Amino acid sequence: MARHQPRQRSTSAQVEELVRKLAANGEKRVPNEDLLASELGVSRPTIRTALQALQRDGLIRRRHGTGTLINHFAFGRDTTSITAERDIMAHIKECGHEPRLESVAVIPSVTHEGAGAELGVSADEPLCEIRRVYTAGEVPAVLTYEYIPETYIHVPAEARVPSRTILDFVAACTEFRVAYTVTSLVPAVADAEVASALDLPPGTPILCFDSLQIASTETRVAFSRSWVSYGVVRYCVVRDQGG
């Protein structure tokens, strides 16, 4: 099943780009699934999956007898949906910035009591830690720390190549694939380490996301904590009220 994901992601990106162009041109509706499938050269189920993702992100709403409608006020706000199925660089780009992975480090065999608790392992269980700093243009935007139990990783430490996302790293270095992610929004202030990485004064209020990556076997395979500079990346929630 994993081998179909890149094509699905590509189709989803194409459908989203089309919807954004329609919104920019003042259109109210998205073409039906048959037309989209024919235009993009994919199946209707593939199109339906892409539209369902856009609906979850709040960019469109689907009504029986009316069709697929565009949520115009969900566009053009220089924000990104907190529920969107995108990686951090895509979130930064959606906020109107040029994203870049500024630095990344893979550190084997560390221990972290908090991450271990989230992953359901003991405090002294060795974890692989991945640290990333993302920028929006030249401005530091997001700092992430990611943890995977060493017992899950089949690649030697010296051969671990940091992938673009934690999902890609799990797929490349373990026997697991991430089926879903559970994310909590945690109130926080920037301590000295976070403040230094994001070029903020210590004590600055900051968005913090704790994310647990779960495999189809319901195994907790990775835990990540992301600190987001809200002045650079802004999140929103769009709720479908059924009207």
C-alpha positions as CSV (number, residue, x, y, z in Angstrom):
1,M,0.0,0.0,0.0
2,A,2.9,2.4,0.8
3,R,4.0,2.4,-2.8
4,H,0.8,4.2,-3.9
5,Q,1.3,7.0,-1.4
6,P,3.6,9.2,-3.5
7,R,1.1,9.2,-6.4
8,Q,-1.8,10.0,-4.1
9,R,0.2,12.9,-2.5
10,S,0.9,14.2,-6.0
11,T,-2.7,14.0,-7.0
12,S,-3.8,15.6,-3.8
13,A,-1.4,18.5,-4.4
14,Q,-2.7,18.9,-8.0
15,V,-6.3,19.0,-6.8
16,E,-5.5,21.5,-4.0
17,E,-3.7,23.7,-6.5
18,L,-6.7,23.6,-8.8
19,V,-9.1,24.5,-6.0
20,R,-6.8,27.4,-5.0
21,K,-6.9,28.7,-8.6
22,L,-10.7,28.4,-8.7
23,A,-10.9,30.3,-5.4
24,A,-8.6,33.0,-6.7
25,N,-10.8,33.4,-9.8
26,G,-14.0,33.7,-7.7
27,E,-15.4,30.3,-8.6
28,K,-17.9,28.8,-6.1
29,R,-17.8,25.1,-7.0
30,V,-15.2,22.4,-7.8
31,P,-15.8,20.3,-11.0
32,N,-17.3,16.9,-10.3
33,E,-15.1,13.8,-9.7
34,D,-15.5,12.4,-13.2
35,L,-14.2,15.7,-14.8
36,L,-11.3,15.9,-12.3
37,A,-10.4,12.3,-12.9
38,S,-10.4,12.7,-16.6
39,E,-8.3,16.0,-16.4
40,L,-5.7,14.5,-14.1
41,G,-5.6,11.0,-15.6
42,V,-6.4,9.2,-12.4
43,S,-9.3,7.1,-11.0
44,R,-12.4,8.5,-9.3
45,P,-11.4,6.9,-5.9
46,T,-8.1,8.8,-6.1
47,I,-9.9,12.0,-6.7
48,R,-12.4,11.3,-3.9
49,T,-9.5,10.7,-1.4
50,A,-7.9,14.0,-2.4
51,L,-11.2,15.9,-2.0
52,Q,-11.8,14.3,1.4
53,A,-8.4,15.6,2.5
54,L,-9.3,19.1,1.4
55,Q,-12.6,18.8,3.2
56,R,-10.9,17.8,6.4
57,D,-8.6,20.8,6.0
58,G,-11.6,23.1,5.8
59,L,-10.9,24.3,2.2
60,I,-14.1,22.8,0.7
61,R,-17.4,21.5,1.8
62,R,-19.4,18.8,0.1
63,R,-23.2,18.8,0.0
64,H,-25.5,16.2,-1.4
65,G,-27.4,17.6,-4.3
66,T,-25.3,20.7,-4.5
67,G,-21.8,19.4,-5.2
68,T,-18.4,20.5,-3.8
69,L,-18.3,24.1,-2.7
70,I,-15.2,26.2,-2.1
71,N,-14.7,27.8,1.4
72,H,-13.4,31.2,0.1
73,F,-12.6,32.6,3.6
74,A,-10.3,29.7,4.3
75,F,-8.0,31.0,1.6
76,G,-5.8,34.1,1.5
77,R,-5.3,34.5,5.3
78,D,-1.6,33.7,5.4
79,T,-2.5,30.8,7.8
80,T,-2.4,27.0,7.6
81,S,-4.9,24.5,8.8
82,I,-3.9,22.8,12.1
83,T,-5.5,19.6,10.8
84,A,-3.9,19.7,7.3
85,E,-2.1,16.5,6.1
86,R,1.1,18.3,5.2
87,D,4.6,18.4,6.4
88,I,6.1,21.4,8.1
89,M,7.7,22.9,5.0
90,A,4.3,22.8,3.3
91,H,2.7,24.6,6.2
92,I,5.4,27.3,6.1
93,K,4.9,27.7,2.3
94,E,1.1,28.0,2.8
95,C,1.7,30.9,5.1
96,G,3.4,32.8,2.3
97,H,7.1,32.1,3.0
98,E,9.9,30.2,1.3
99,P,10.5,27.1,3.4
100,R,13.9,25.6,4.0
101,L,15.3,22.8,6.2
102,E,18.1,24.9,7.7
103,S,19.8,22.2,9.8
104,V,19.2,18.6,10.8
105,A,21.1,16.3,13.2
106,V,20.6,12.6,13.9
107,I,21.8,11.6,17.4
108,P,21.8,7.9,18.2
109,S,21.2,6.2,21.6
110,V,20.0,9.1,23.8
111,T,17.6,8.8,26.7
112,H,14.6,11.2,27.3
113,E,12.2,10.5,30.1
114,G,9.3,12.5,28.6
115,A,9.7,11.0,25.1
116,G,10.1,7.6,26.6
117,A,6.8,7.9,28.5
118,E,5.0,9.0,25.4
119,L,6.4,6.0,23.5
120,G,5.5,3.6,26.3
121,V,9.1,2.6,27.0
122,S,11.3,3.0,30.1
123,A,13.1,6.2,30.9
124,D,16.5,4.5,30.2
125,E,15.4,3.0,26.8
126,P,17.8,4.2,24.1
127,L,16.2,6.5,21.5
128,C,17.3,7.9,18.2
129,E,16.9,11.7,18.3
130,I,16.5,13.9,15.3
131,R,16.7,17.7,15.6
132,R,15.5,19.9,12.8
133,V,15.4,23.7,12.3
134,Y,13.1,25.0,9.6
135,T,13.3,28.6,8.3
136,A,10.8,30.8,6.5
137,G,13.0,32.7,4.1
138,E,15.9,33.6,6.4
139,V,13.8,33.7,9.6
140,P,13.9,30.7,12.0
141,A,10.3,29.3,12.1
142,V,10.1,25.8,13.6
143,L,12.3,23.7,15.9
144,T,11.5,19.9,16.1
145,Y,12.9,17.1,18.3
146,E,11.9,13.6,17.1
147,Y,12.4,10.3,18.9
148,I,12.3,6.7,17.7
149,P,13.2,3.7,19.9
150,E,16.5,2.3,18.9
151,T,15.0,-1.3,19.0
152,Y,12.8,-0.4,16.1
153,I,15.6,0.9,13.8
154,H,17.4,-1.6,11.5
155,V,19.9,0.8,10.0
156,P,23.3,1.3,11.6
157,A,23.8,4.7,13.2
158,E,26.5,5.8,10.7
159,A,24.2,5.0,7.8
160,R,21.1,6.9,8.9
161,V,20.3,9.6,6.5
162,P,17.9,12.3,7.8
163,S,14.8,12.3,5.7
164,R,12.6,15.3,5.1
165,T,10.0,14.2,7.6
166,I,9.7,11.8,10.5
167,L,7.3,9.7,8.4
168,D,9.9,9.2,5.8
169,F,12.6,8.3,8.4
170,V,10.4,5.7,10.0
171,A,9.6,4.2,6.6
172,A,13.3,4.1,5.6
173,C,14.8,2.9,8.9
174,T,12.2,0.7,10.5
175,E,9.8,-2.0,9.6
176,F,6.9,0.2,10.3
177,R,4.8,2.7,8.4
178,V,3.0,5.5,10.2
179,A,-0.8,5.0,9.9
180,Y,-1.9,8.1,11.8
181,T,-0.7,10.9,14.1
182,V,-2.2,12.2,17.3
183,T,-1.2,15.8,18.0
184,S,-1.7,17.9,21.2
185,L,-1.3,21.6,21.4
186,V,0.7,22.4,24.5
187,P,1.0,25.9,26.0
188,A,4.7,26.8,26.4
189,V,7.3,29.5,26.6
190,A,10.7,29.5,24.9
191,D,13.4,28.3,27.2
192,A,17.1,29.2,26.5
193,E,17.6,26.4,24.0
194,V,14.4,27.0,22.0
195,A,14.9,30.8,22.1
196,S,18.4,30.4,20.7
197,A,17.3,28.1,17.9
198,L,14.3,30.4,16.9
199,D,16.0,33.7,17.5
200,L,13.5,34.7,20.2
201,P,13.8,36.3,23.6
202,P,13.7,33.6,26.4
203,G,10.3,33.5,27.9
204,T,8.5,34.3,24.7
205,P,5.1,32.5,24.5
206,I,5.2,29.9,21.7
207,L,3.1,27.3,20.1
208,C,4.2,23.7,21.0
209,F,2.9,20.6,19.3
210,D,3.4,17.1,20.7
211,S,2.8,14.5,18.1
212,L,2.7,10.7,18.5
213,Q,3.1,8.7,15.3
214,I,1.2,5.4,15.4
215,A,1.6,2.3,13.1
216,S,-1.2,0.2,11.7
217,T,-0.4,-2.3,14.5
218,E,-1.2,0.5,17.1
219,T,2.5,0.6,17.9
220,R,3.8,4.0,19.1
221,V,6.8,4.3,16.7
222,A,7.8,7.9,17.1
223,F,7.2,11.0,19.2
224,S,8.0,14.5,18.1
225,R,7.8,17.9,19.7
226,S,7.7,21.0,17.6
227,W,8.1,24.6,18.7
228,V,6.6,27.1,16.2
229,S,7.3,30.8,16.1
230,Y,3.7,32.1,15.8
231,G,4.8,35.4,14.3
232,V,6.0,33.4,11.3
233,V,3.7,30.4,11.0
234,R,0.1,30.9,12.0
235,Y,-2.5,28.1,12.3
236,C,-6.2,28.2,12.0
237,V,-9.2,25.8,12.4
238,V,-12.0,25.7,9.9
239,R,-15.2,24.0,11.1
240,D,-17.9,22.7,8.8
241,Q,-21.2,23.7,10.4
242,G,-23.4,21.9,7.9
243,G,-25.1,24.9,6.4
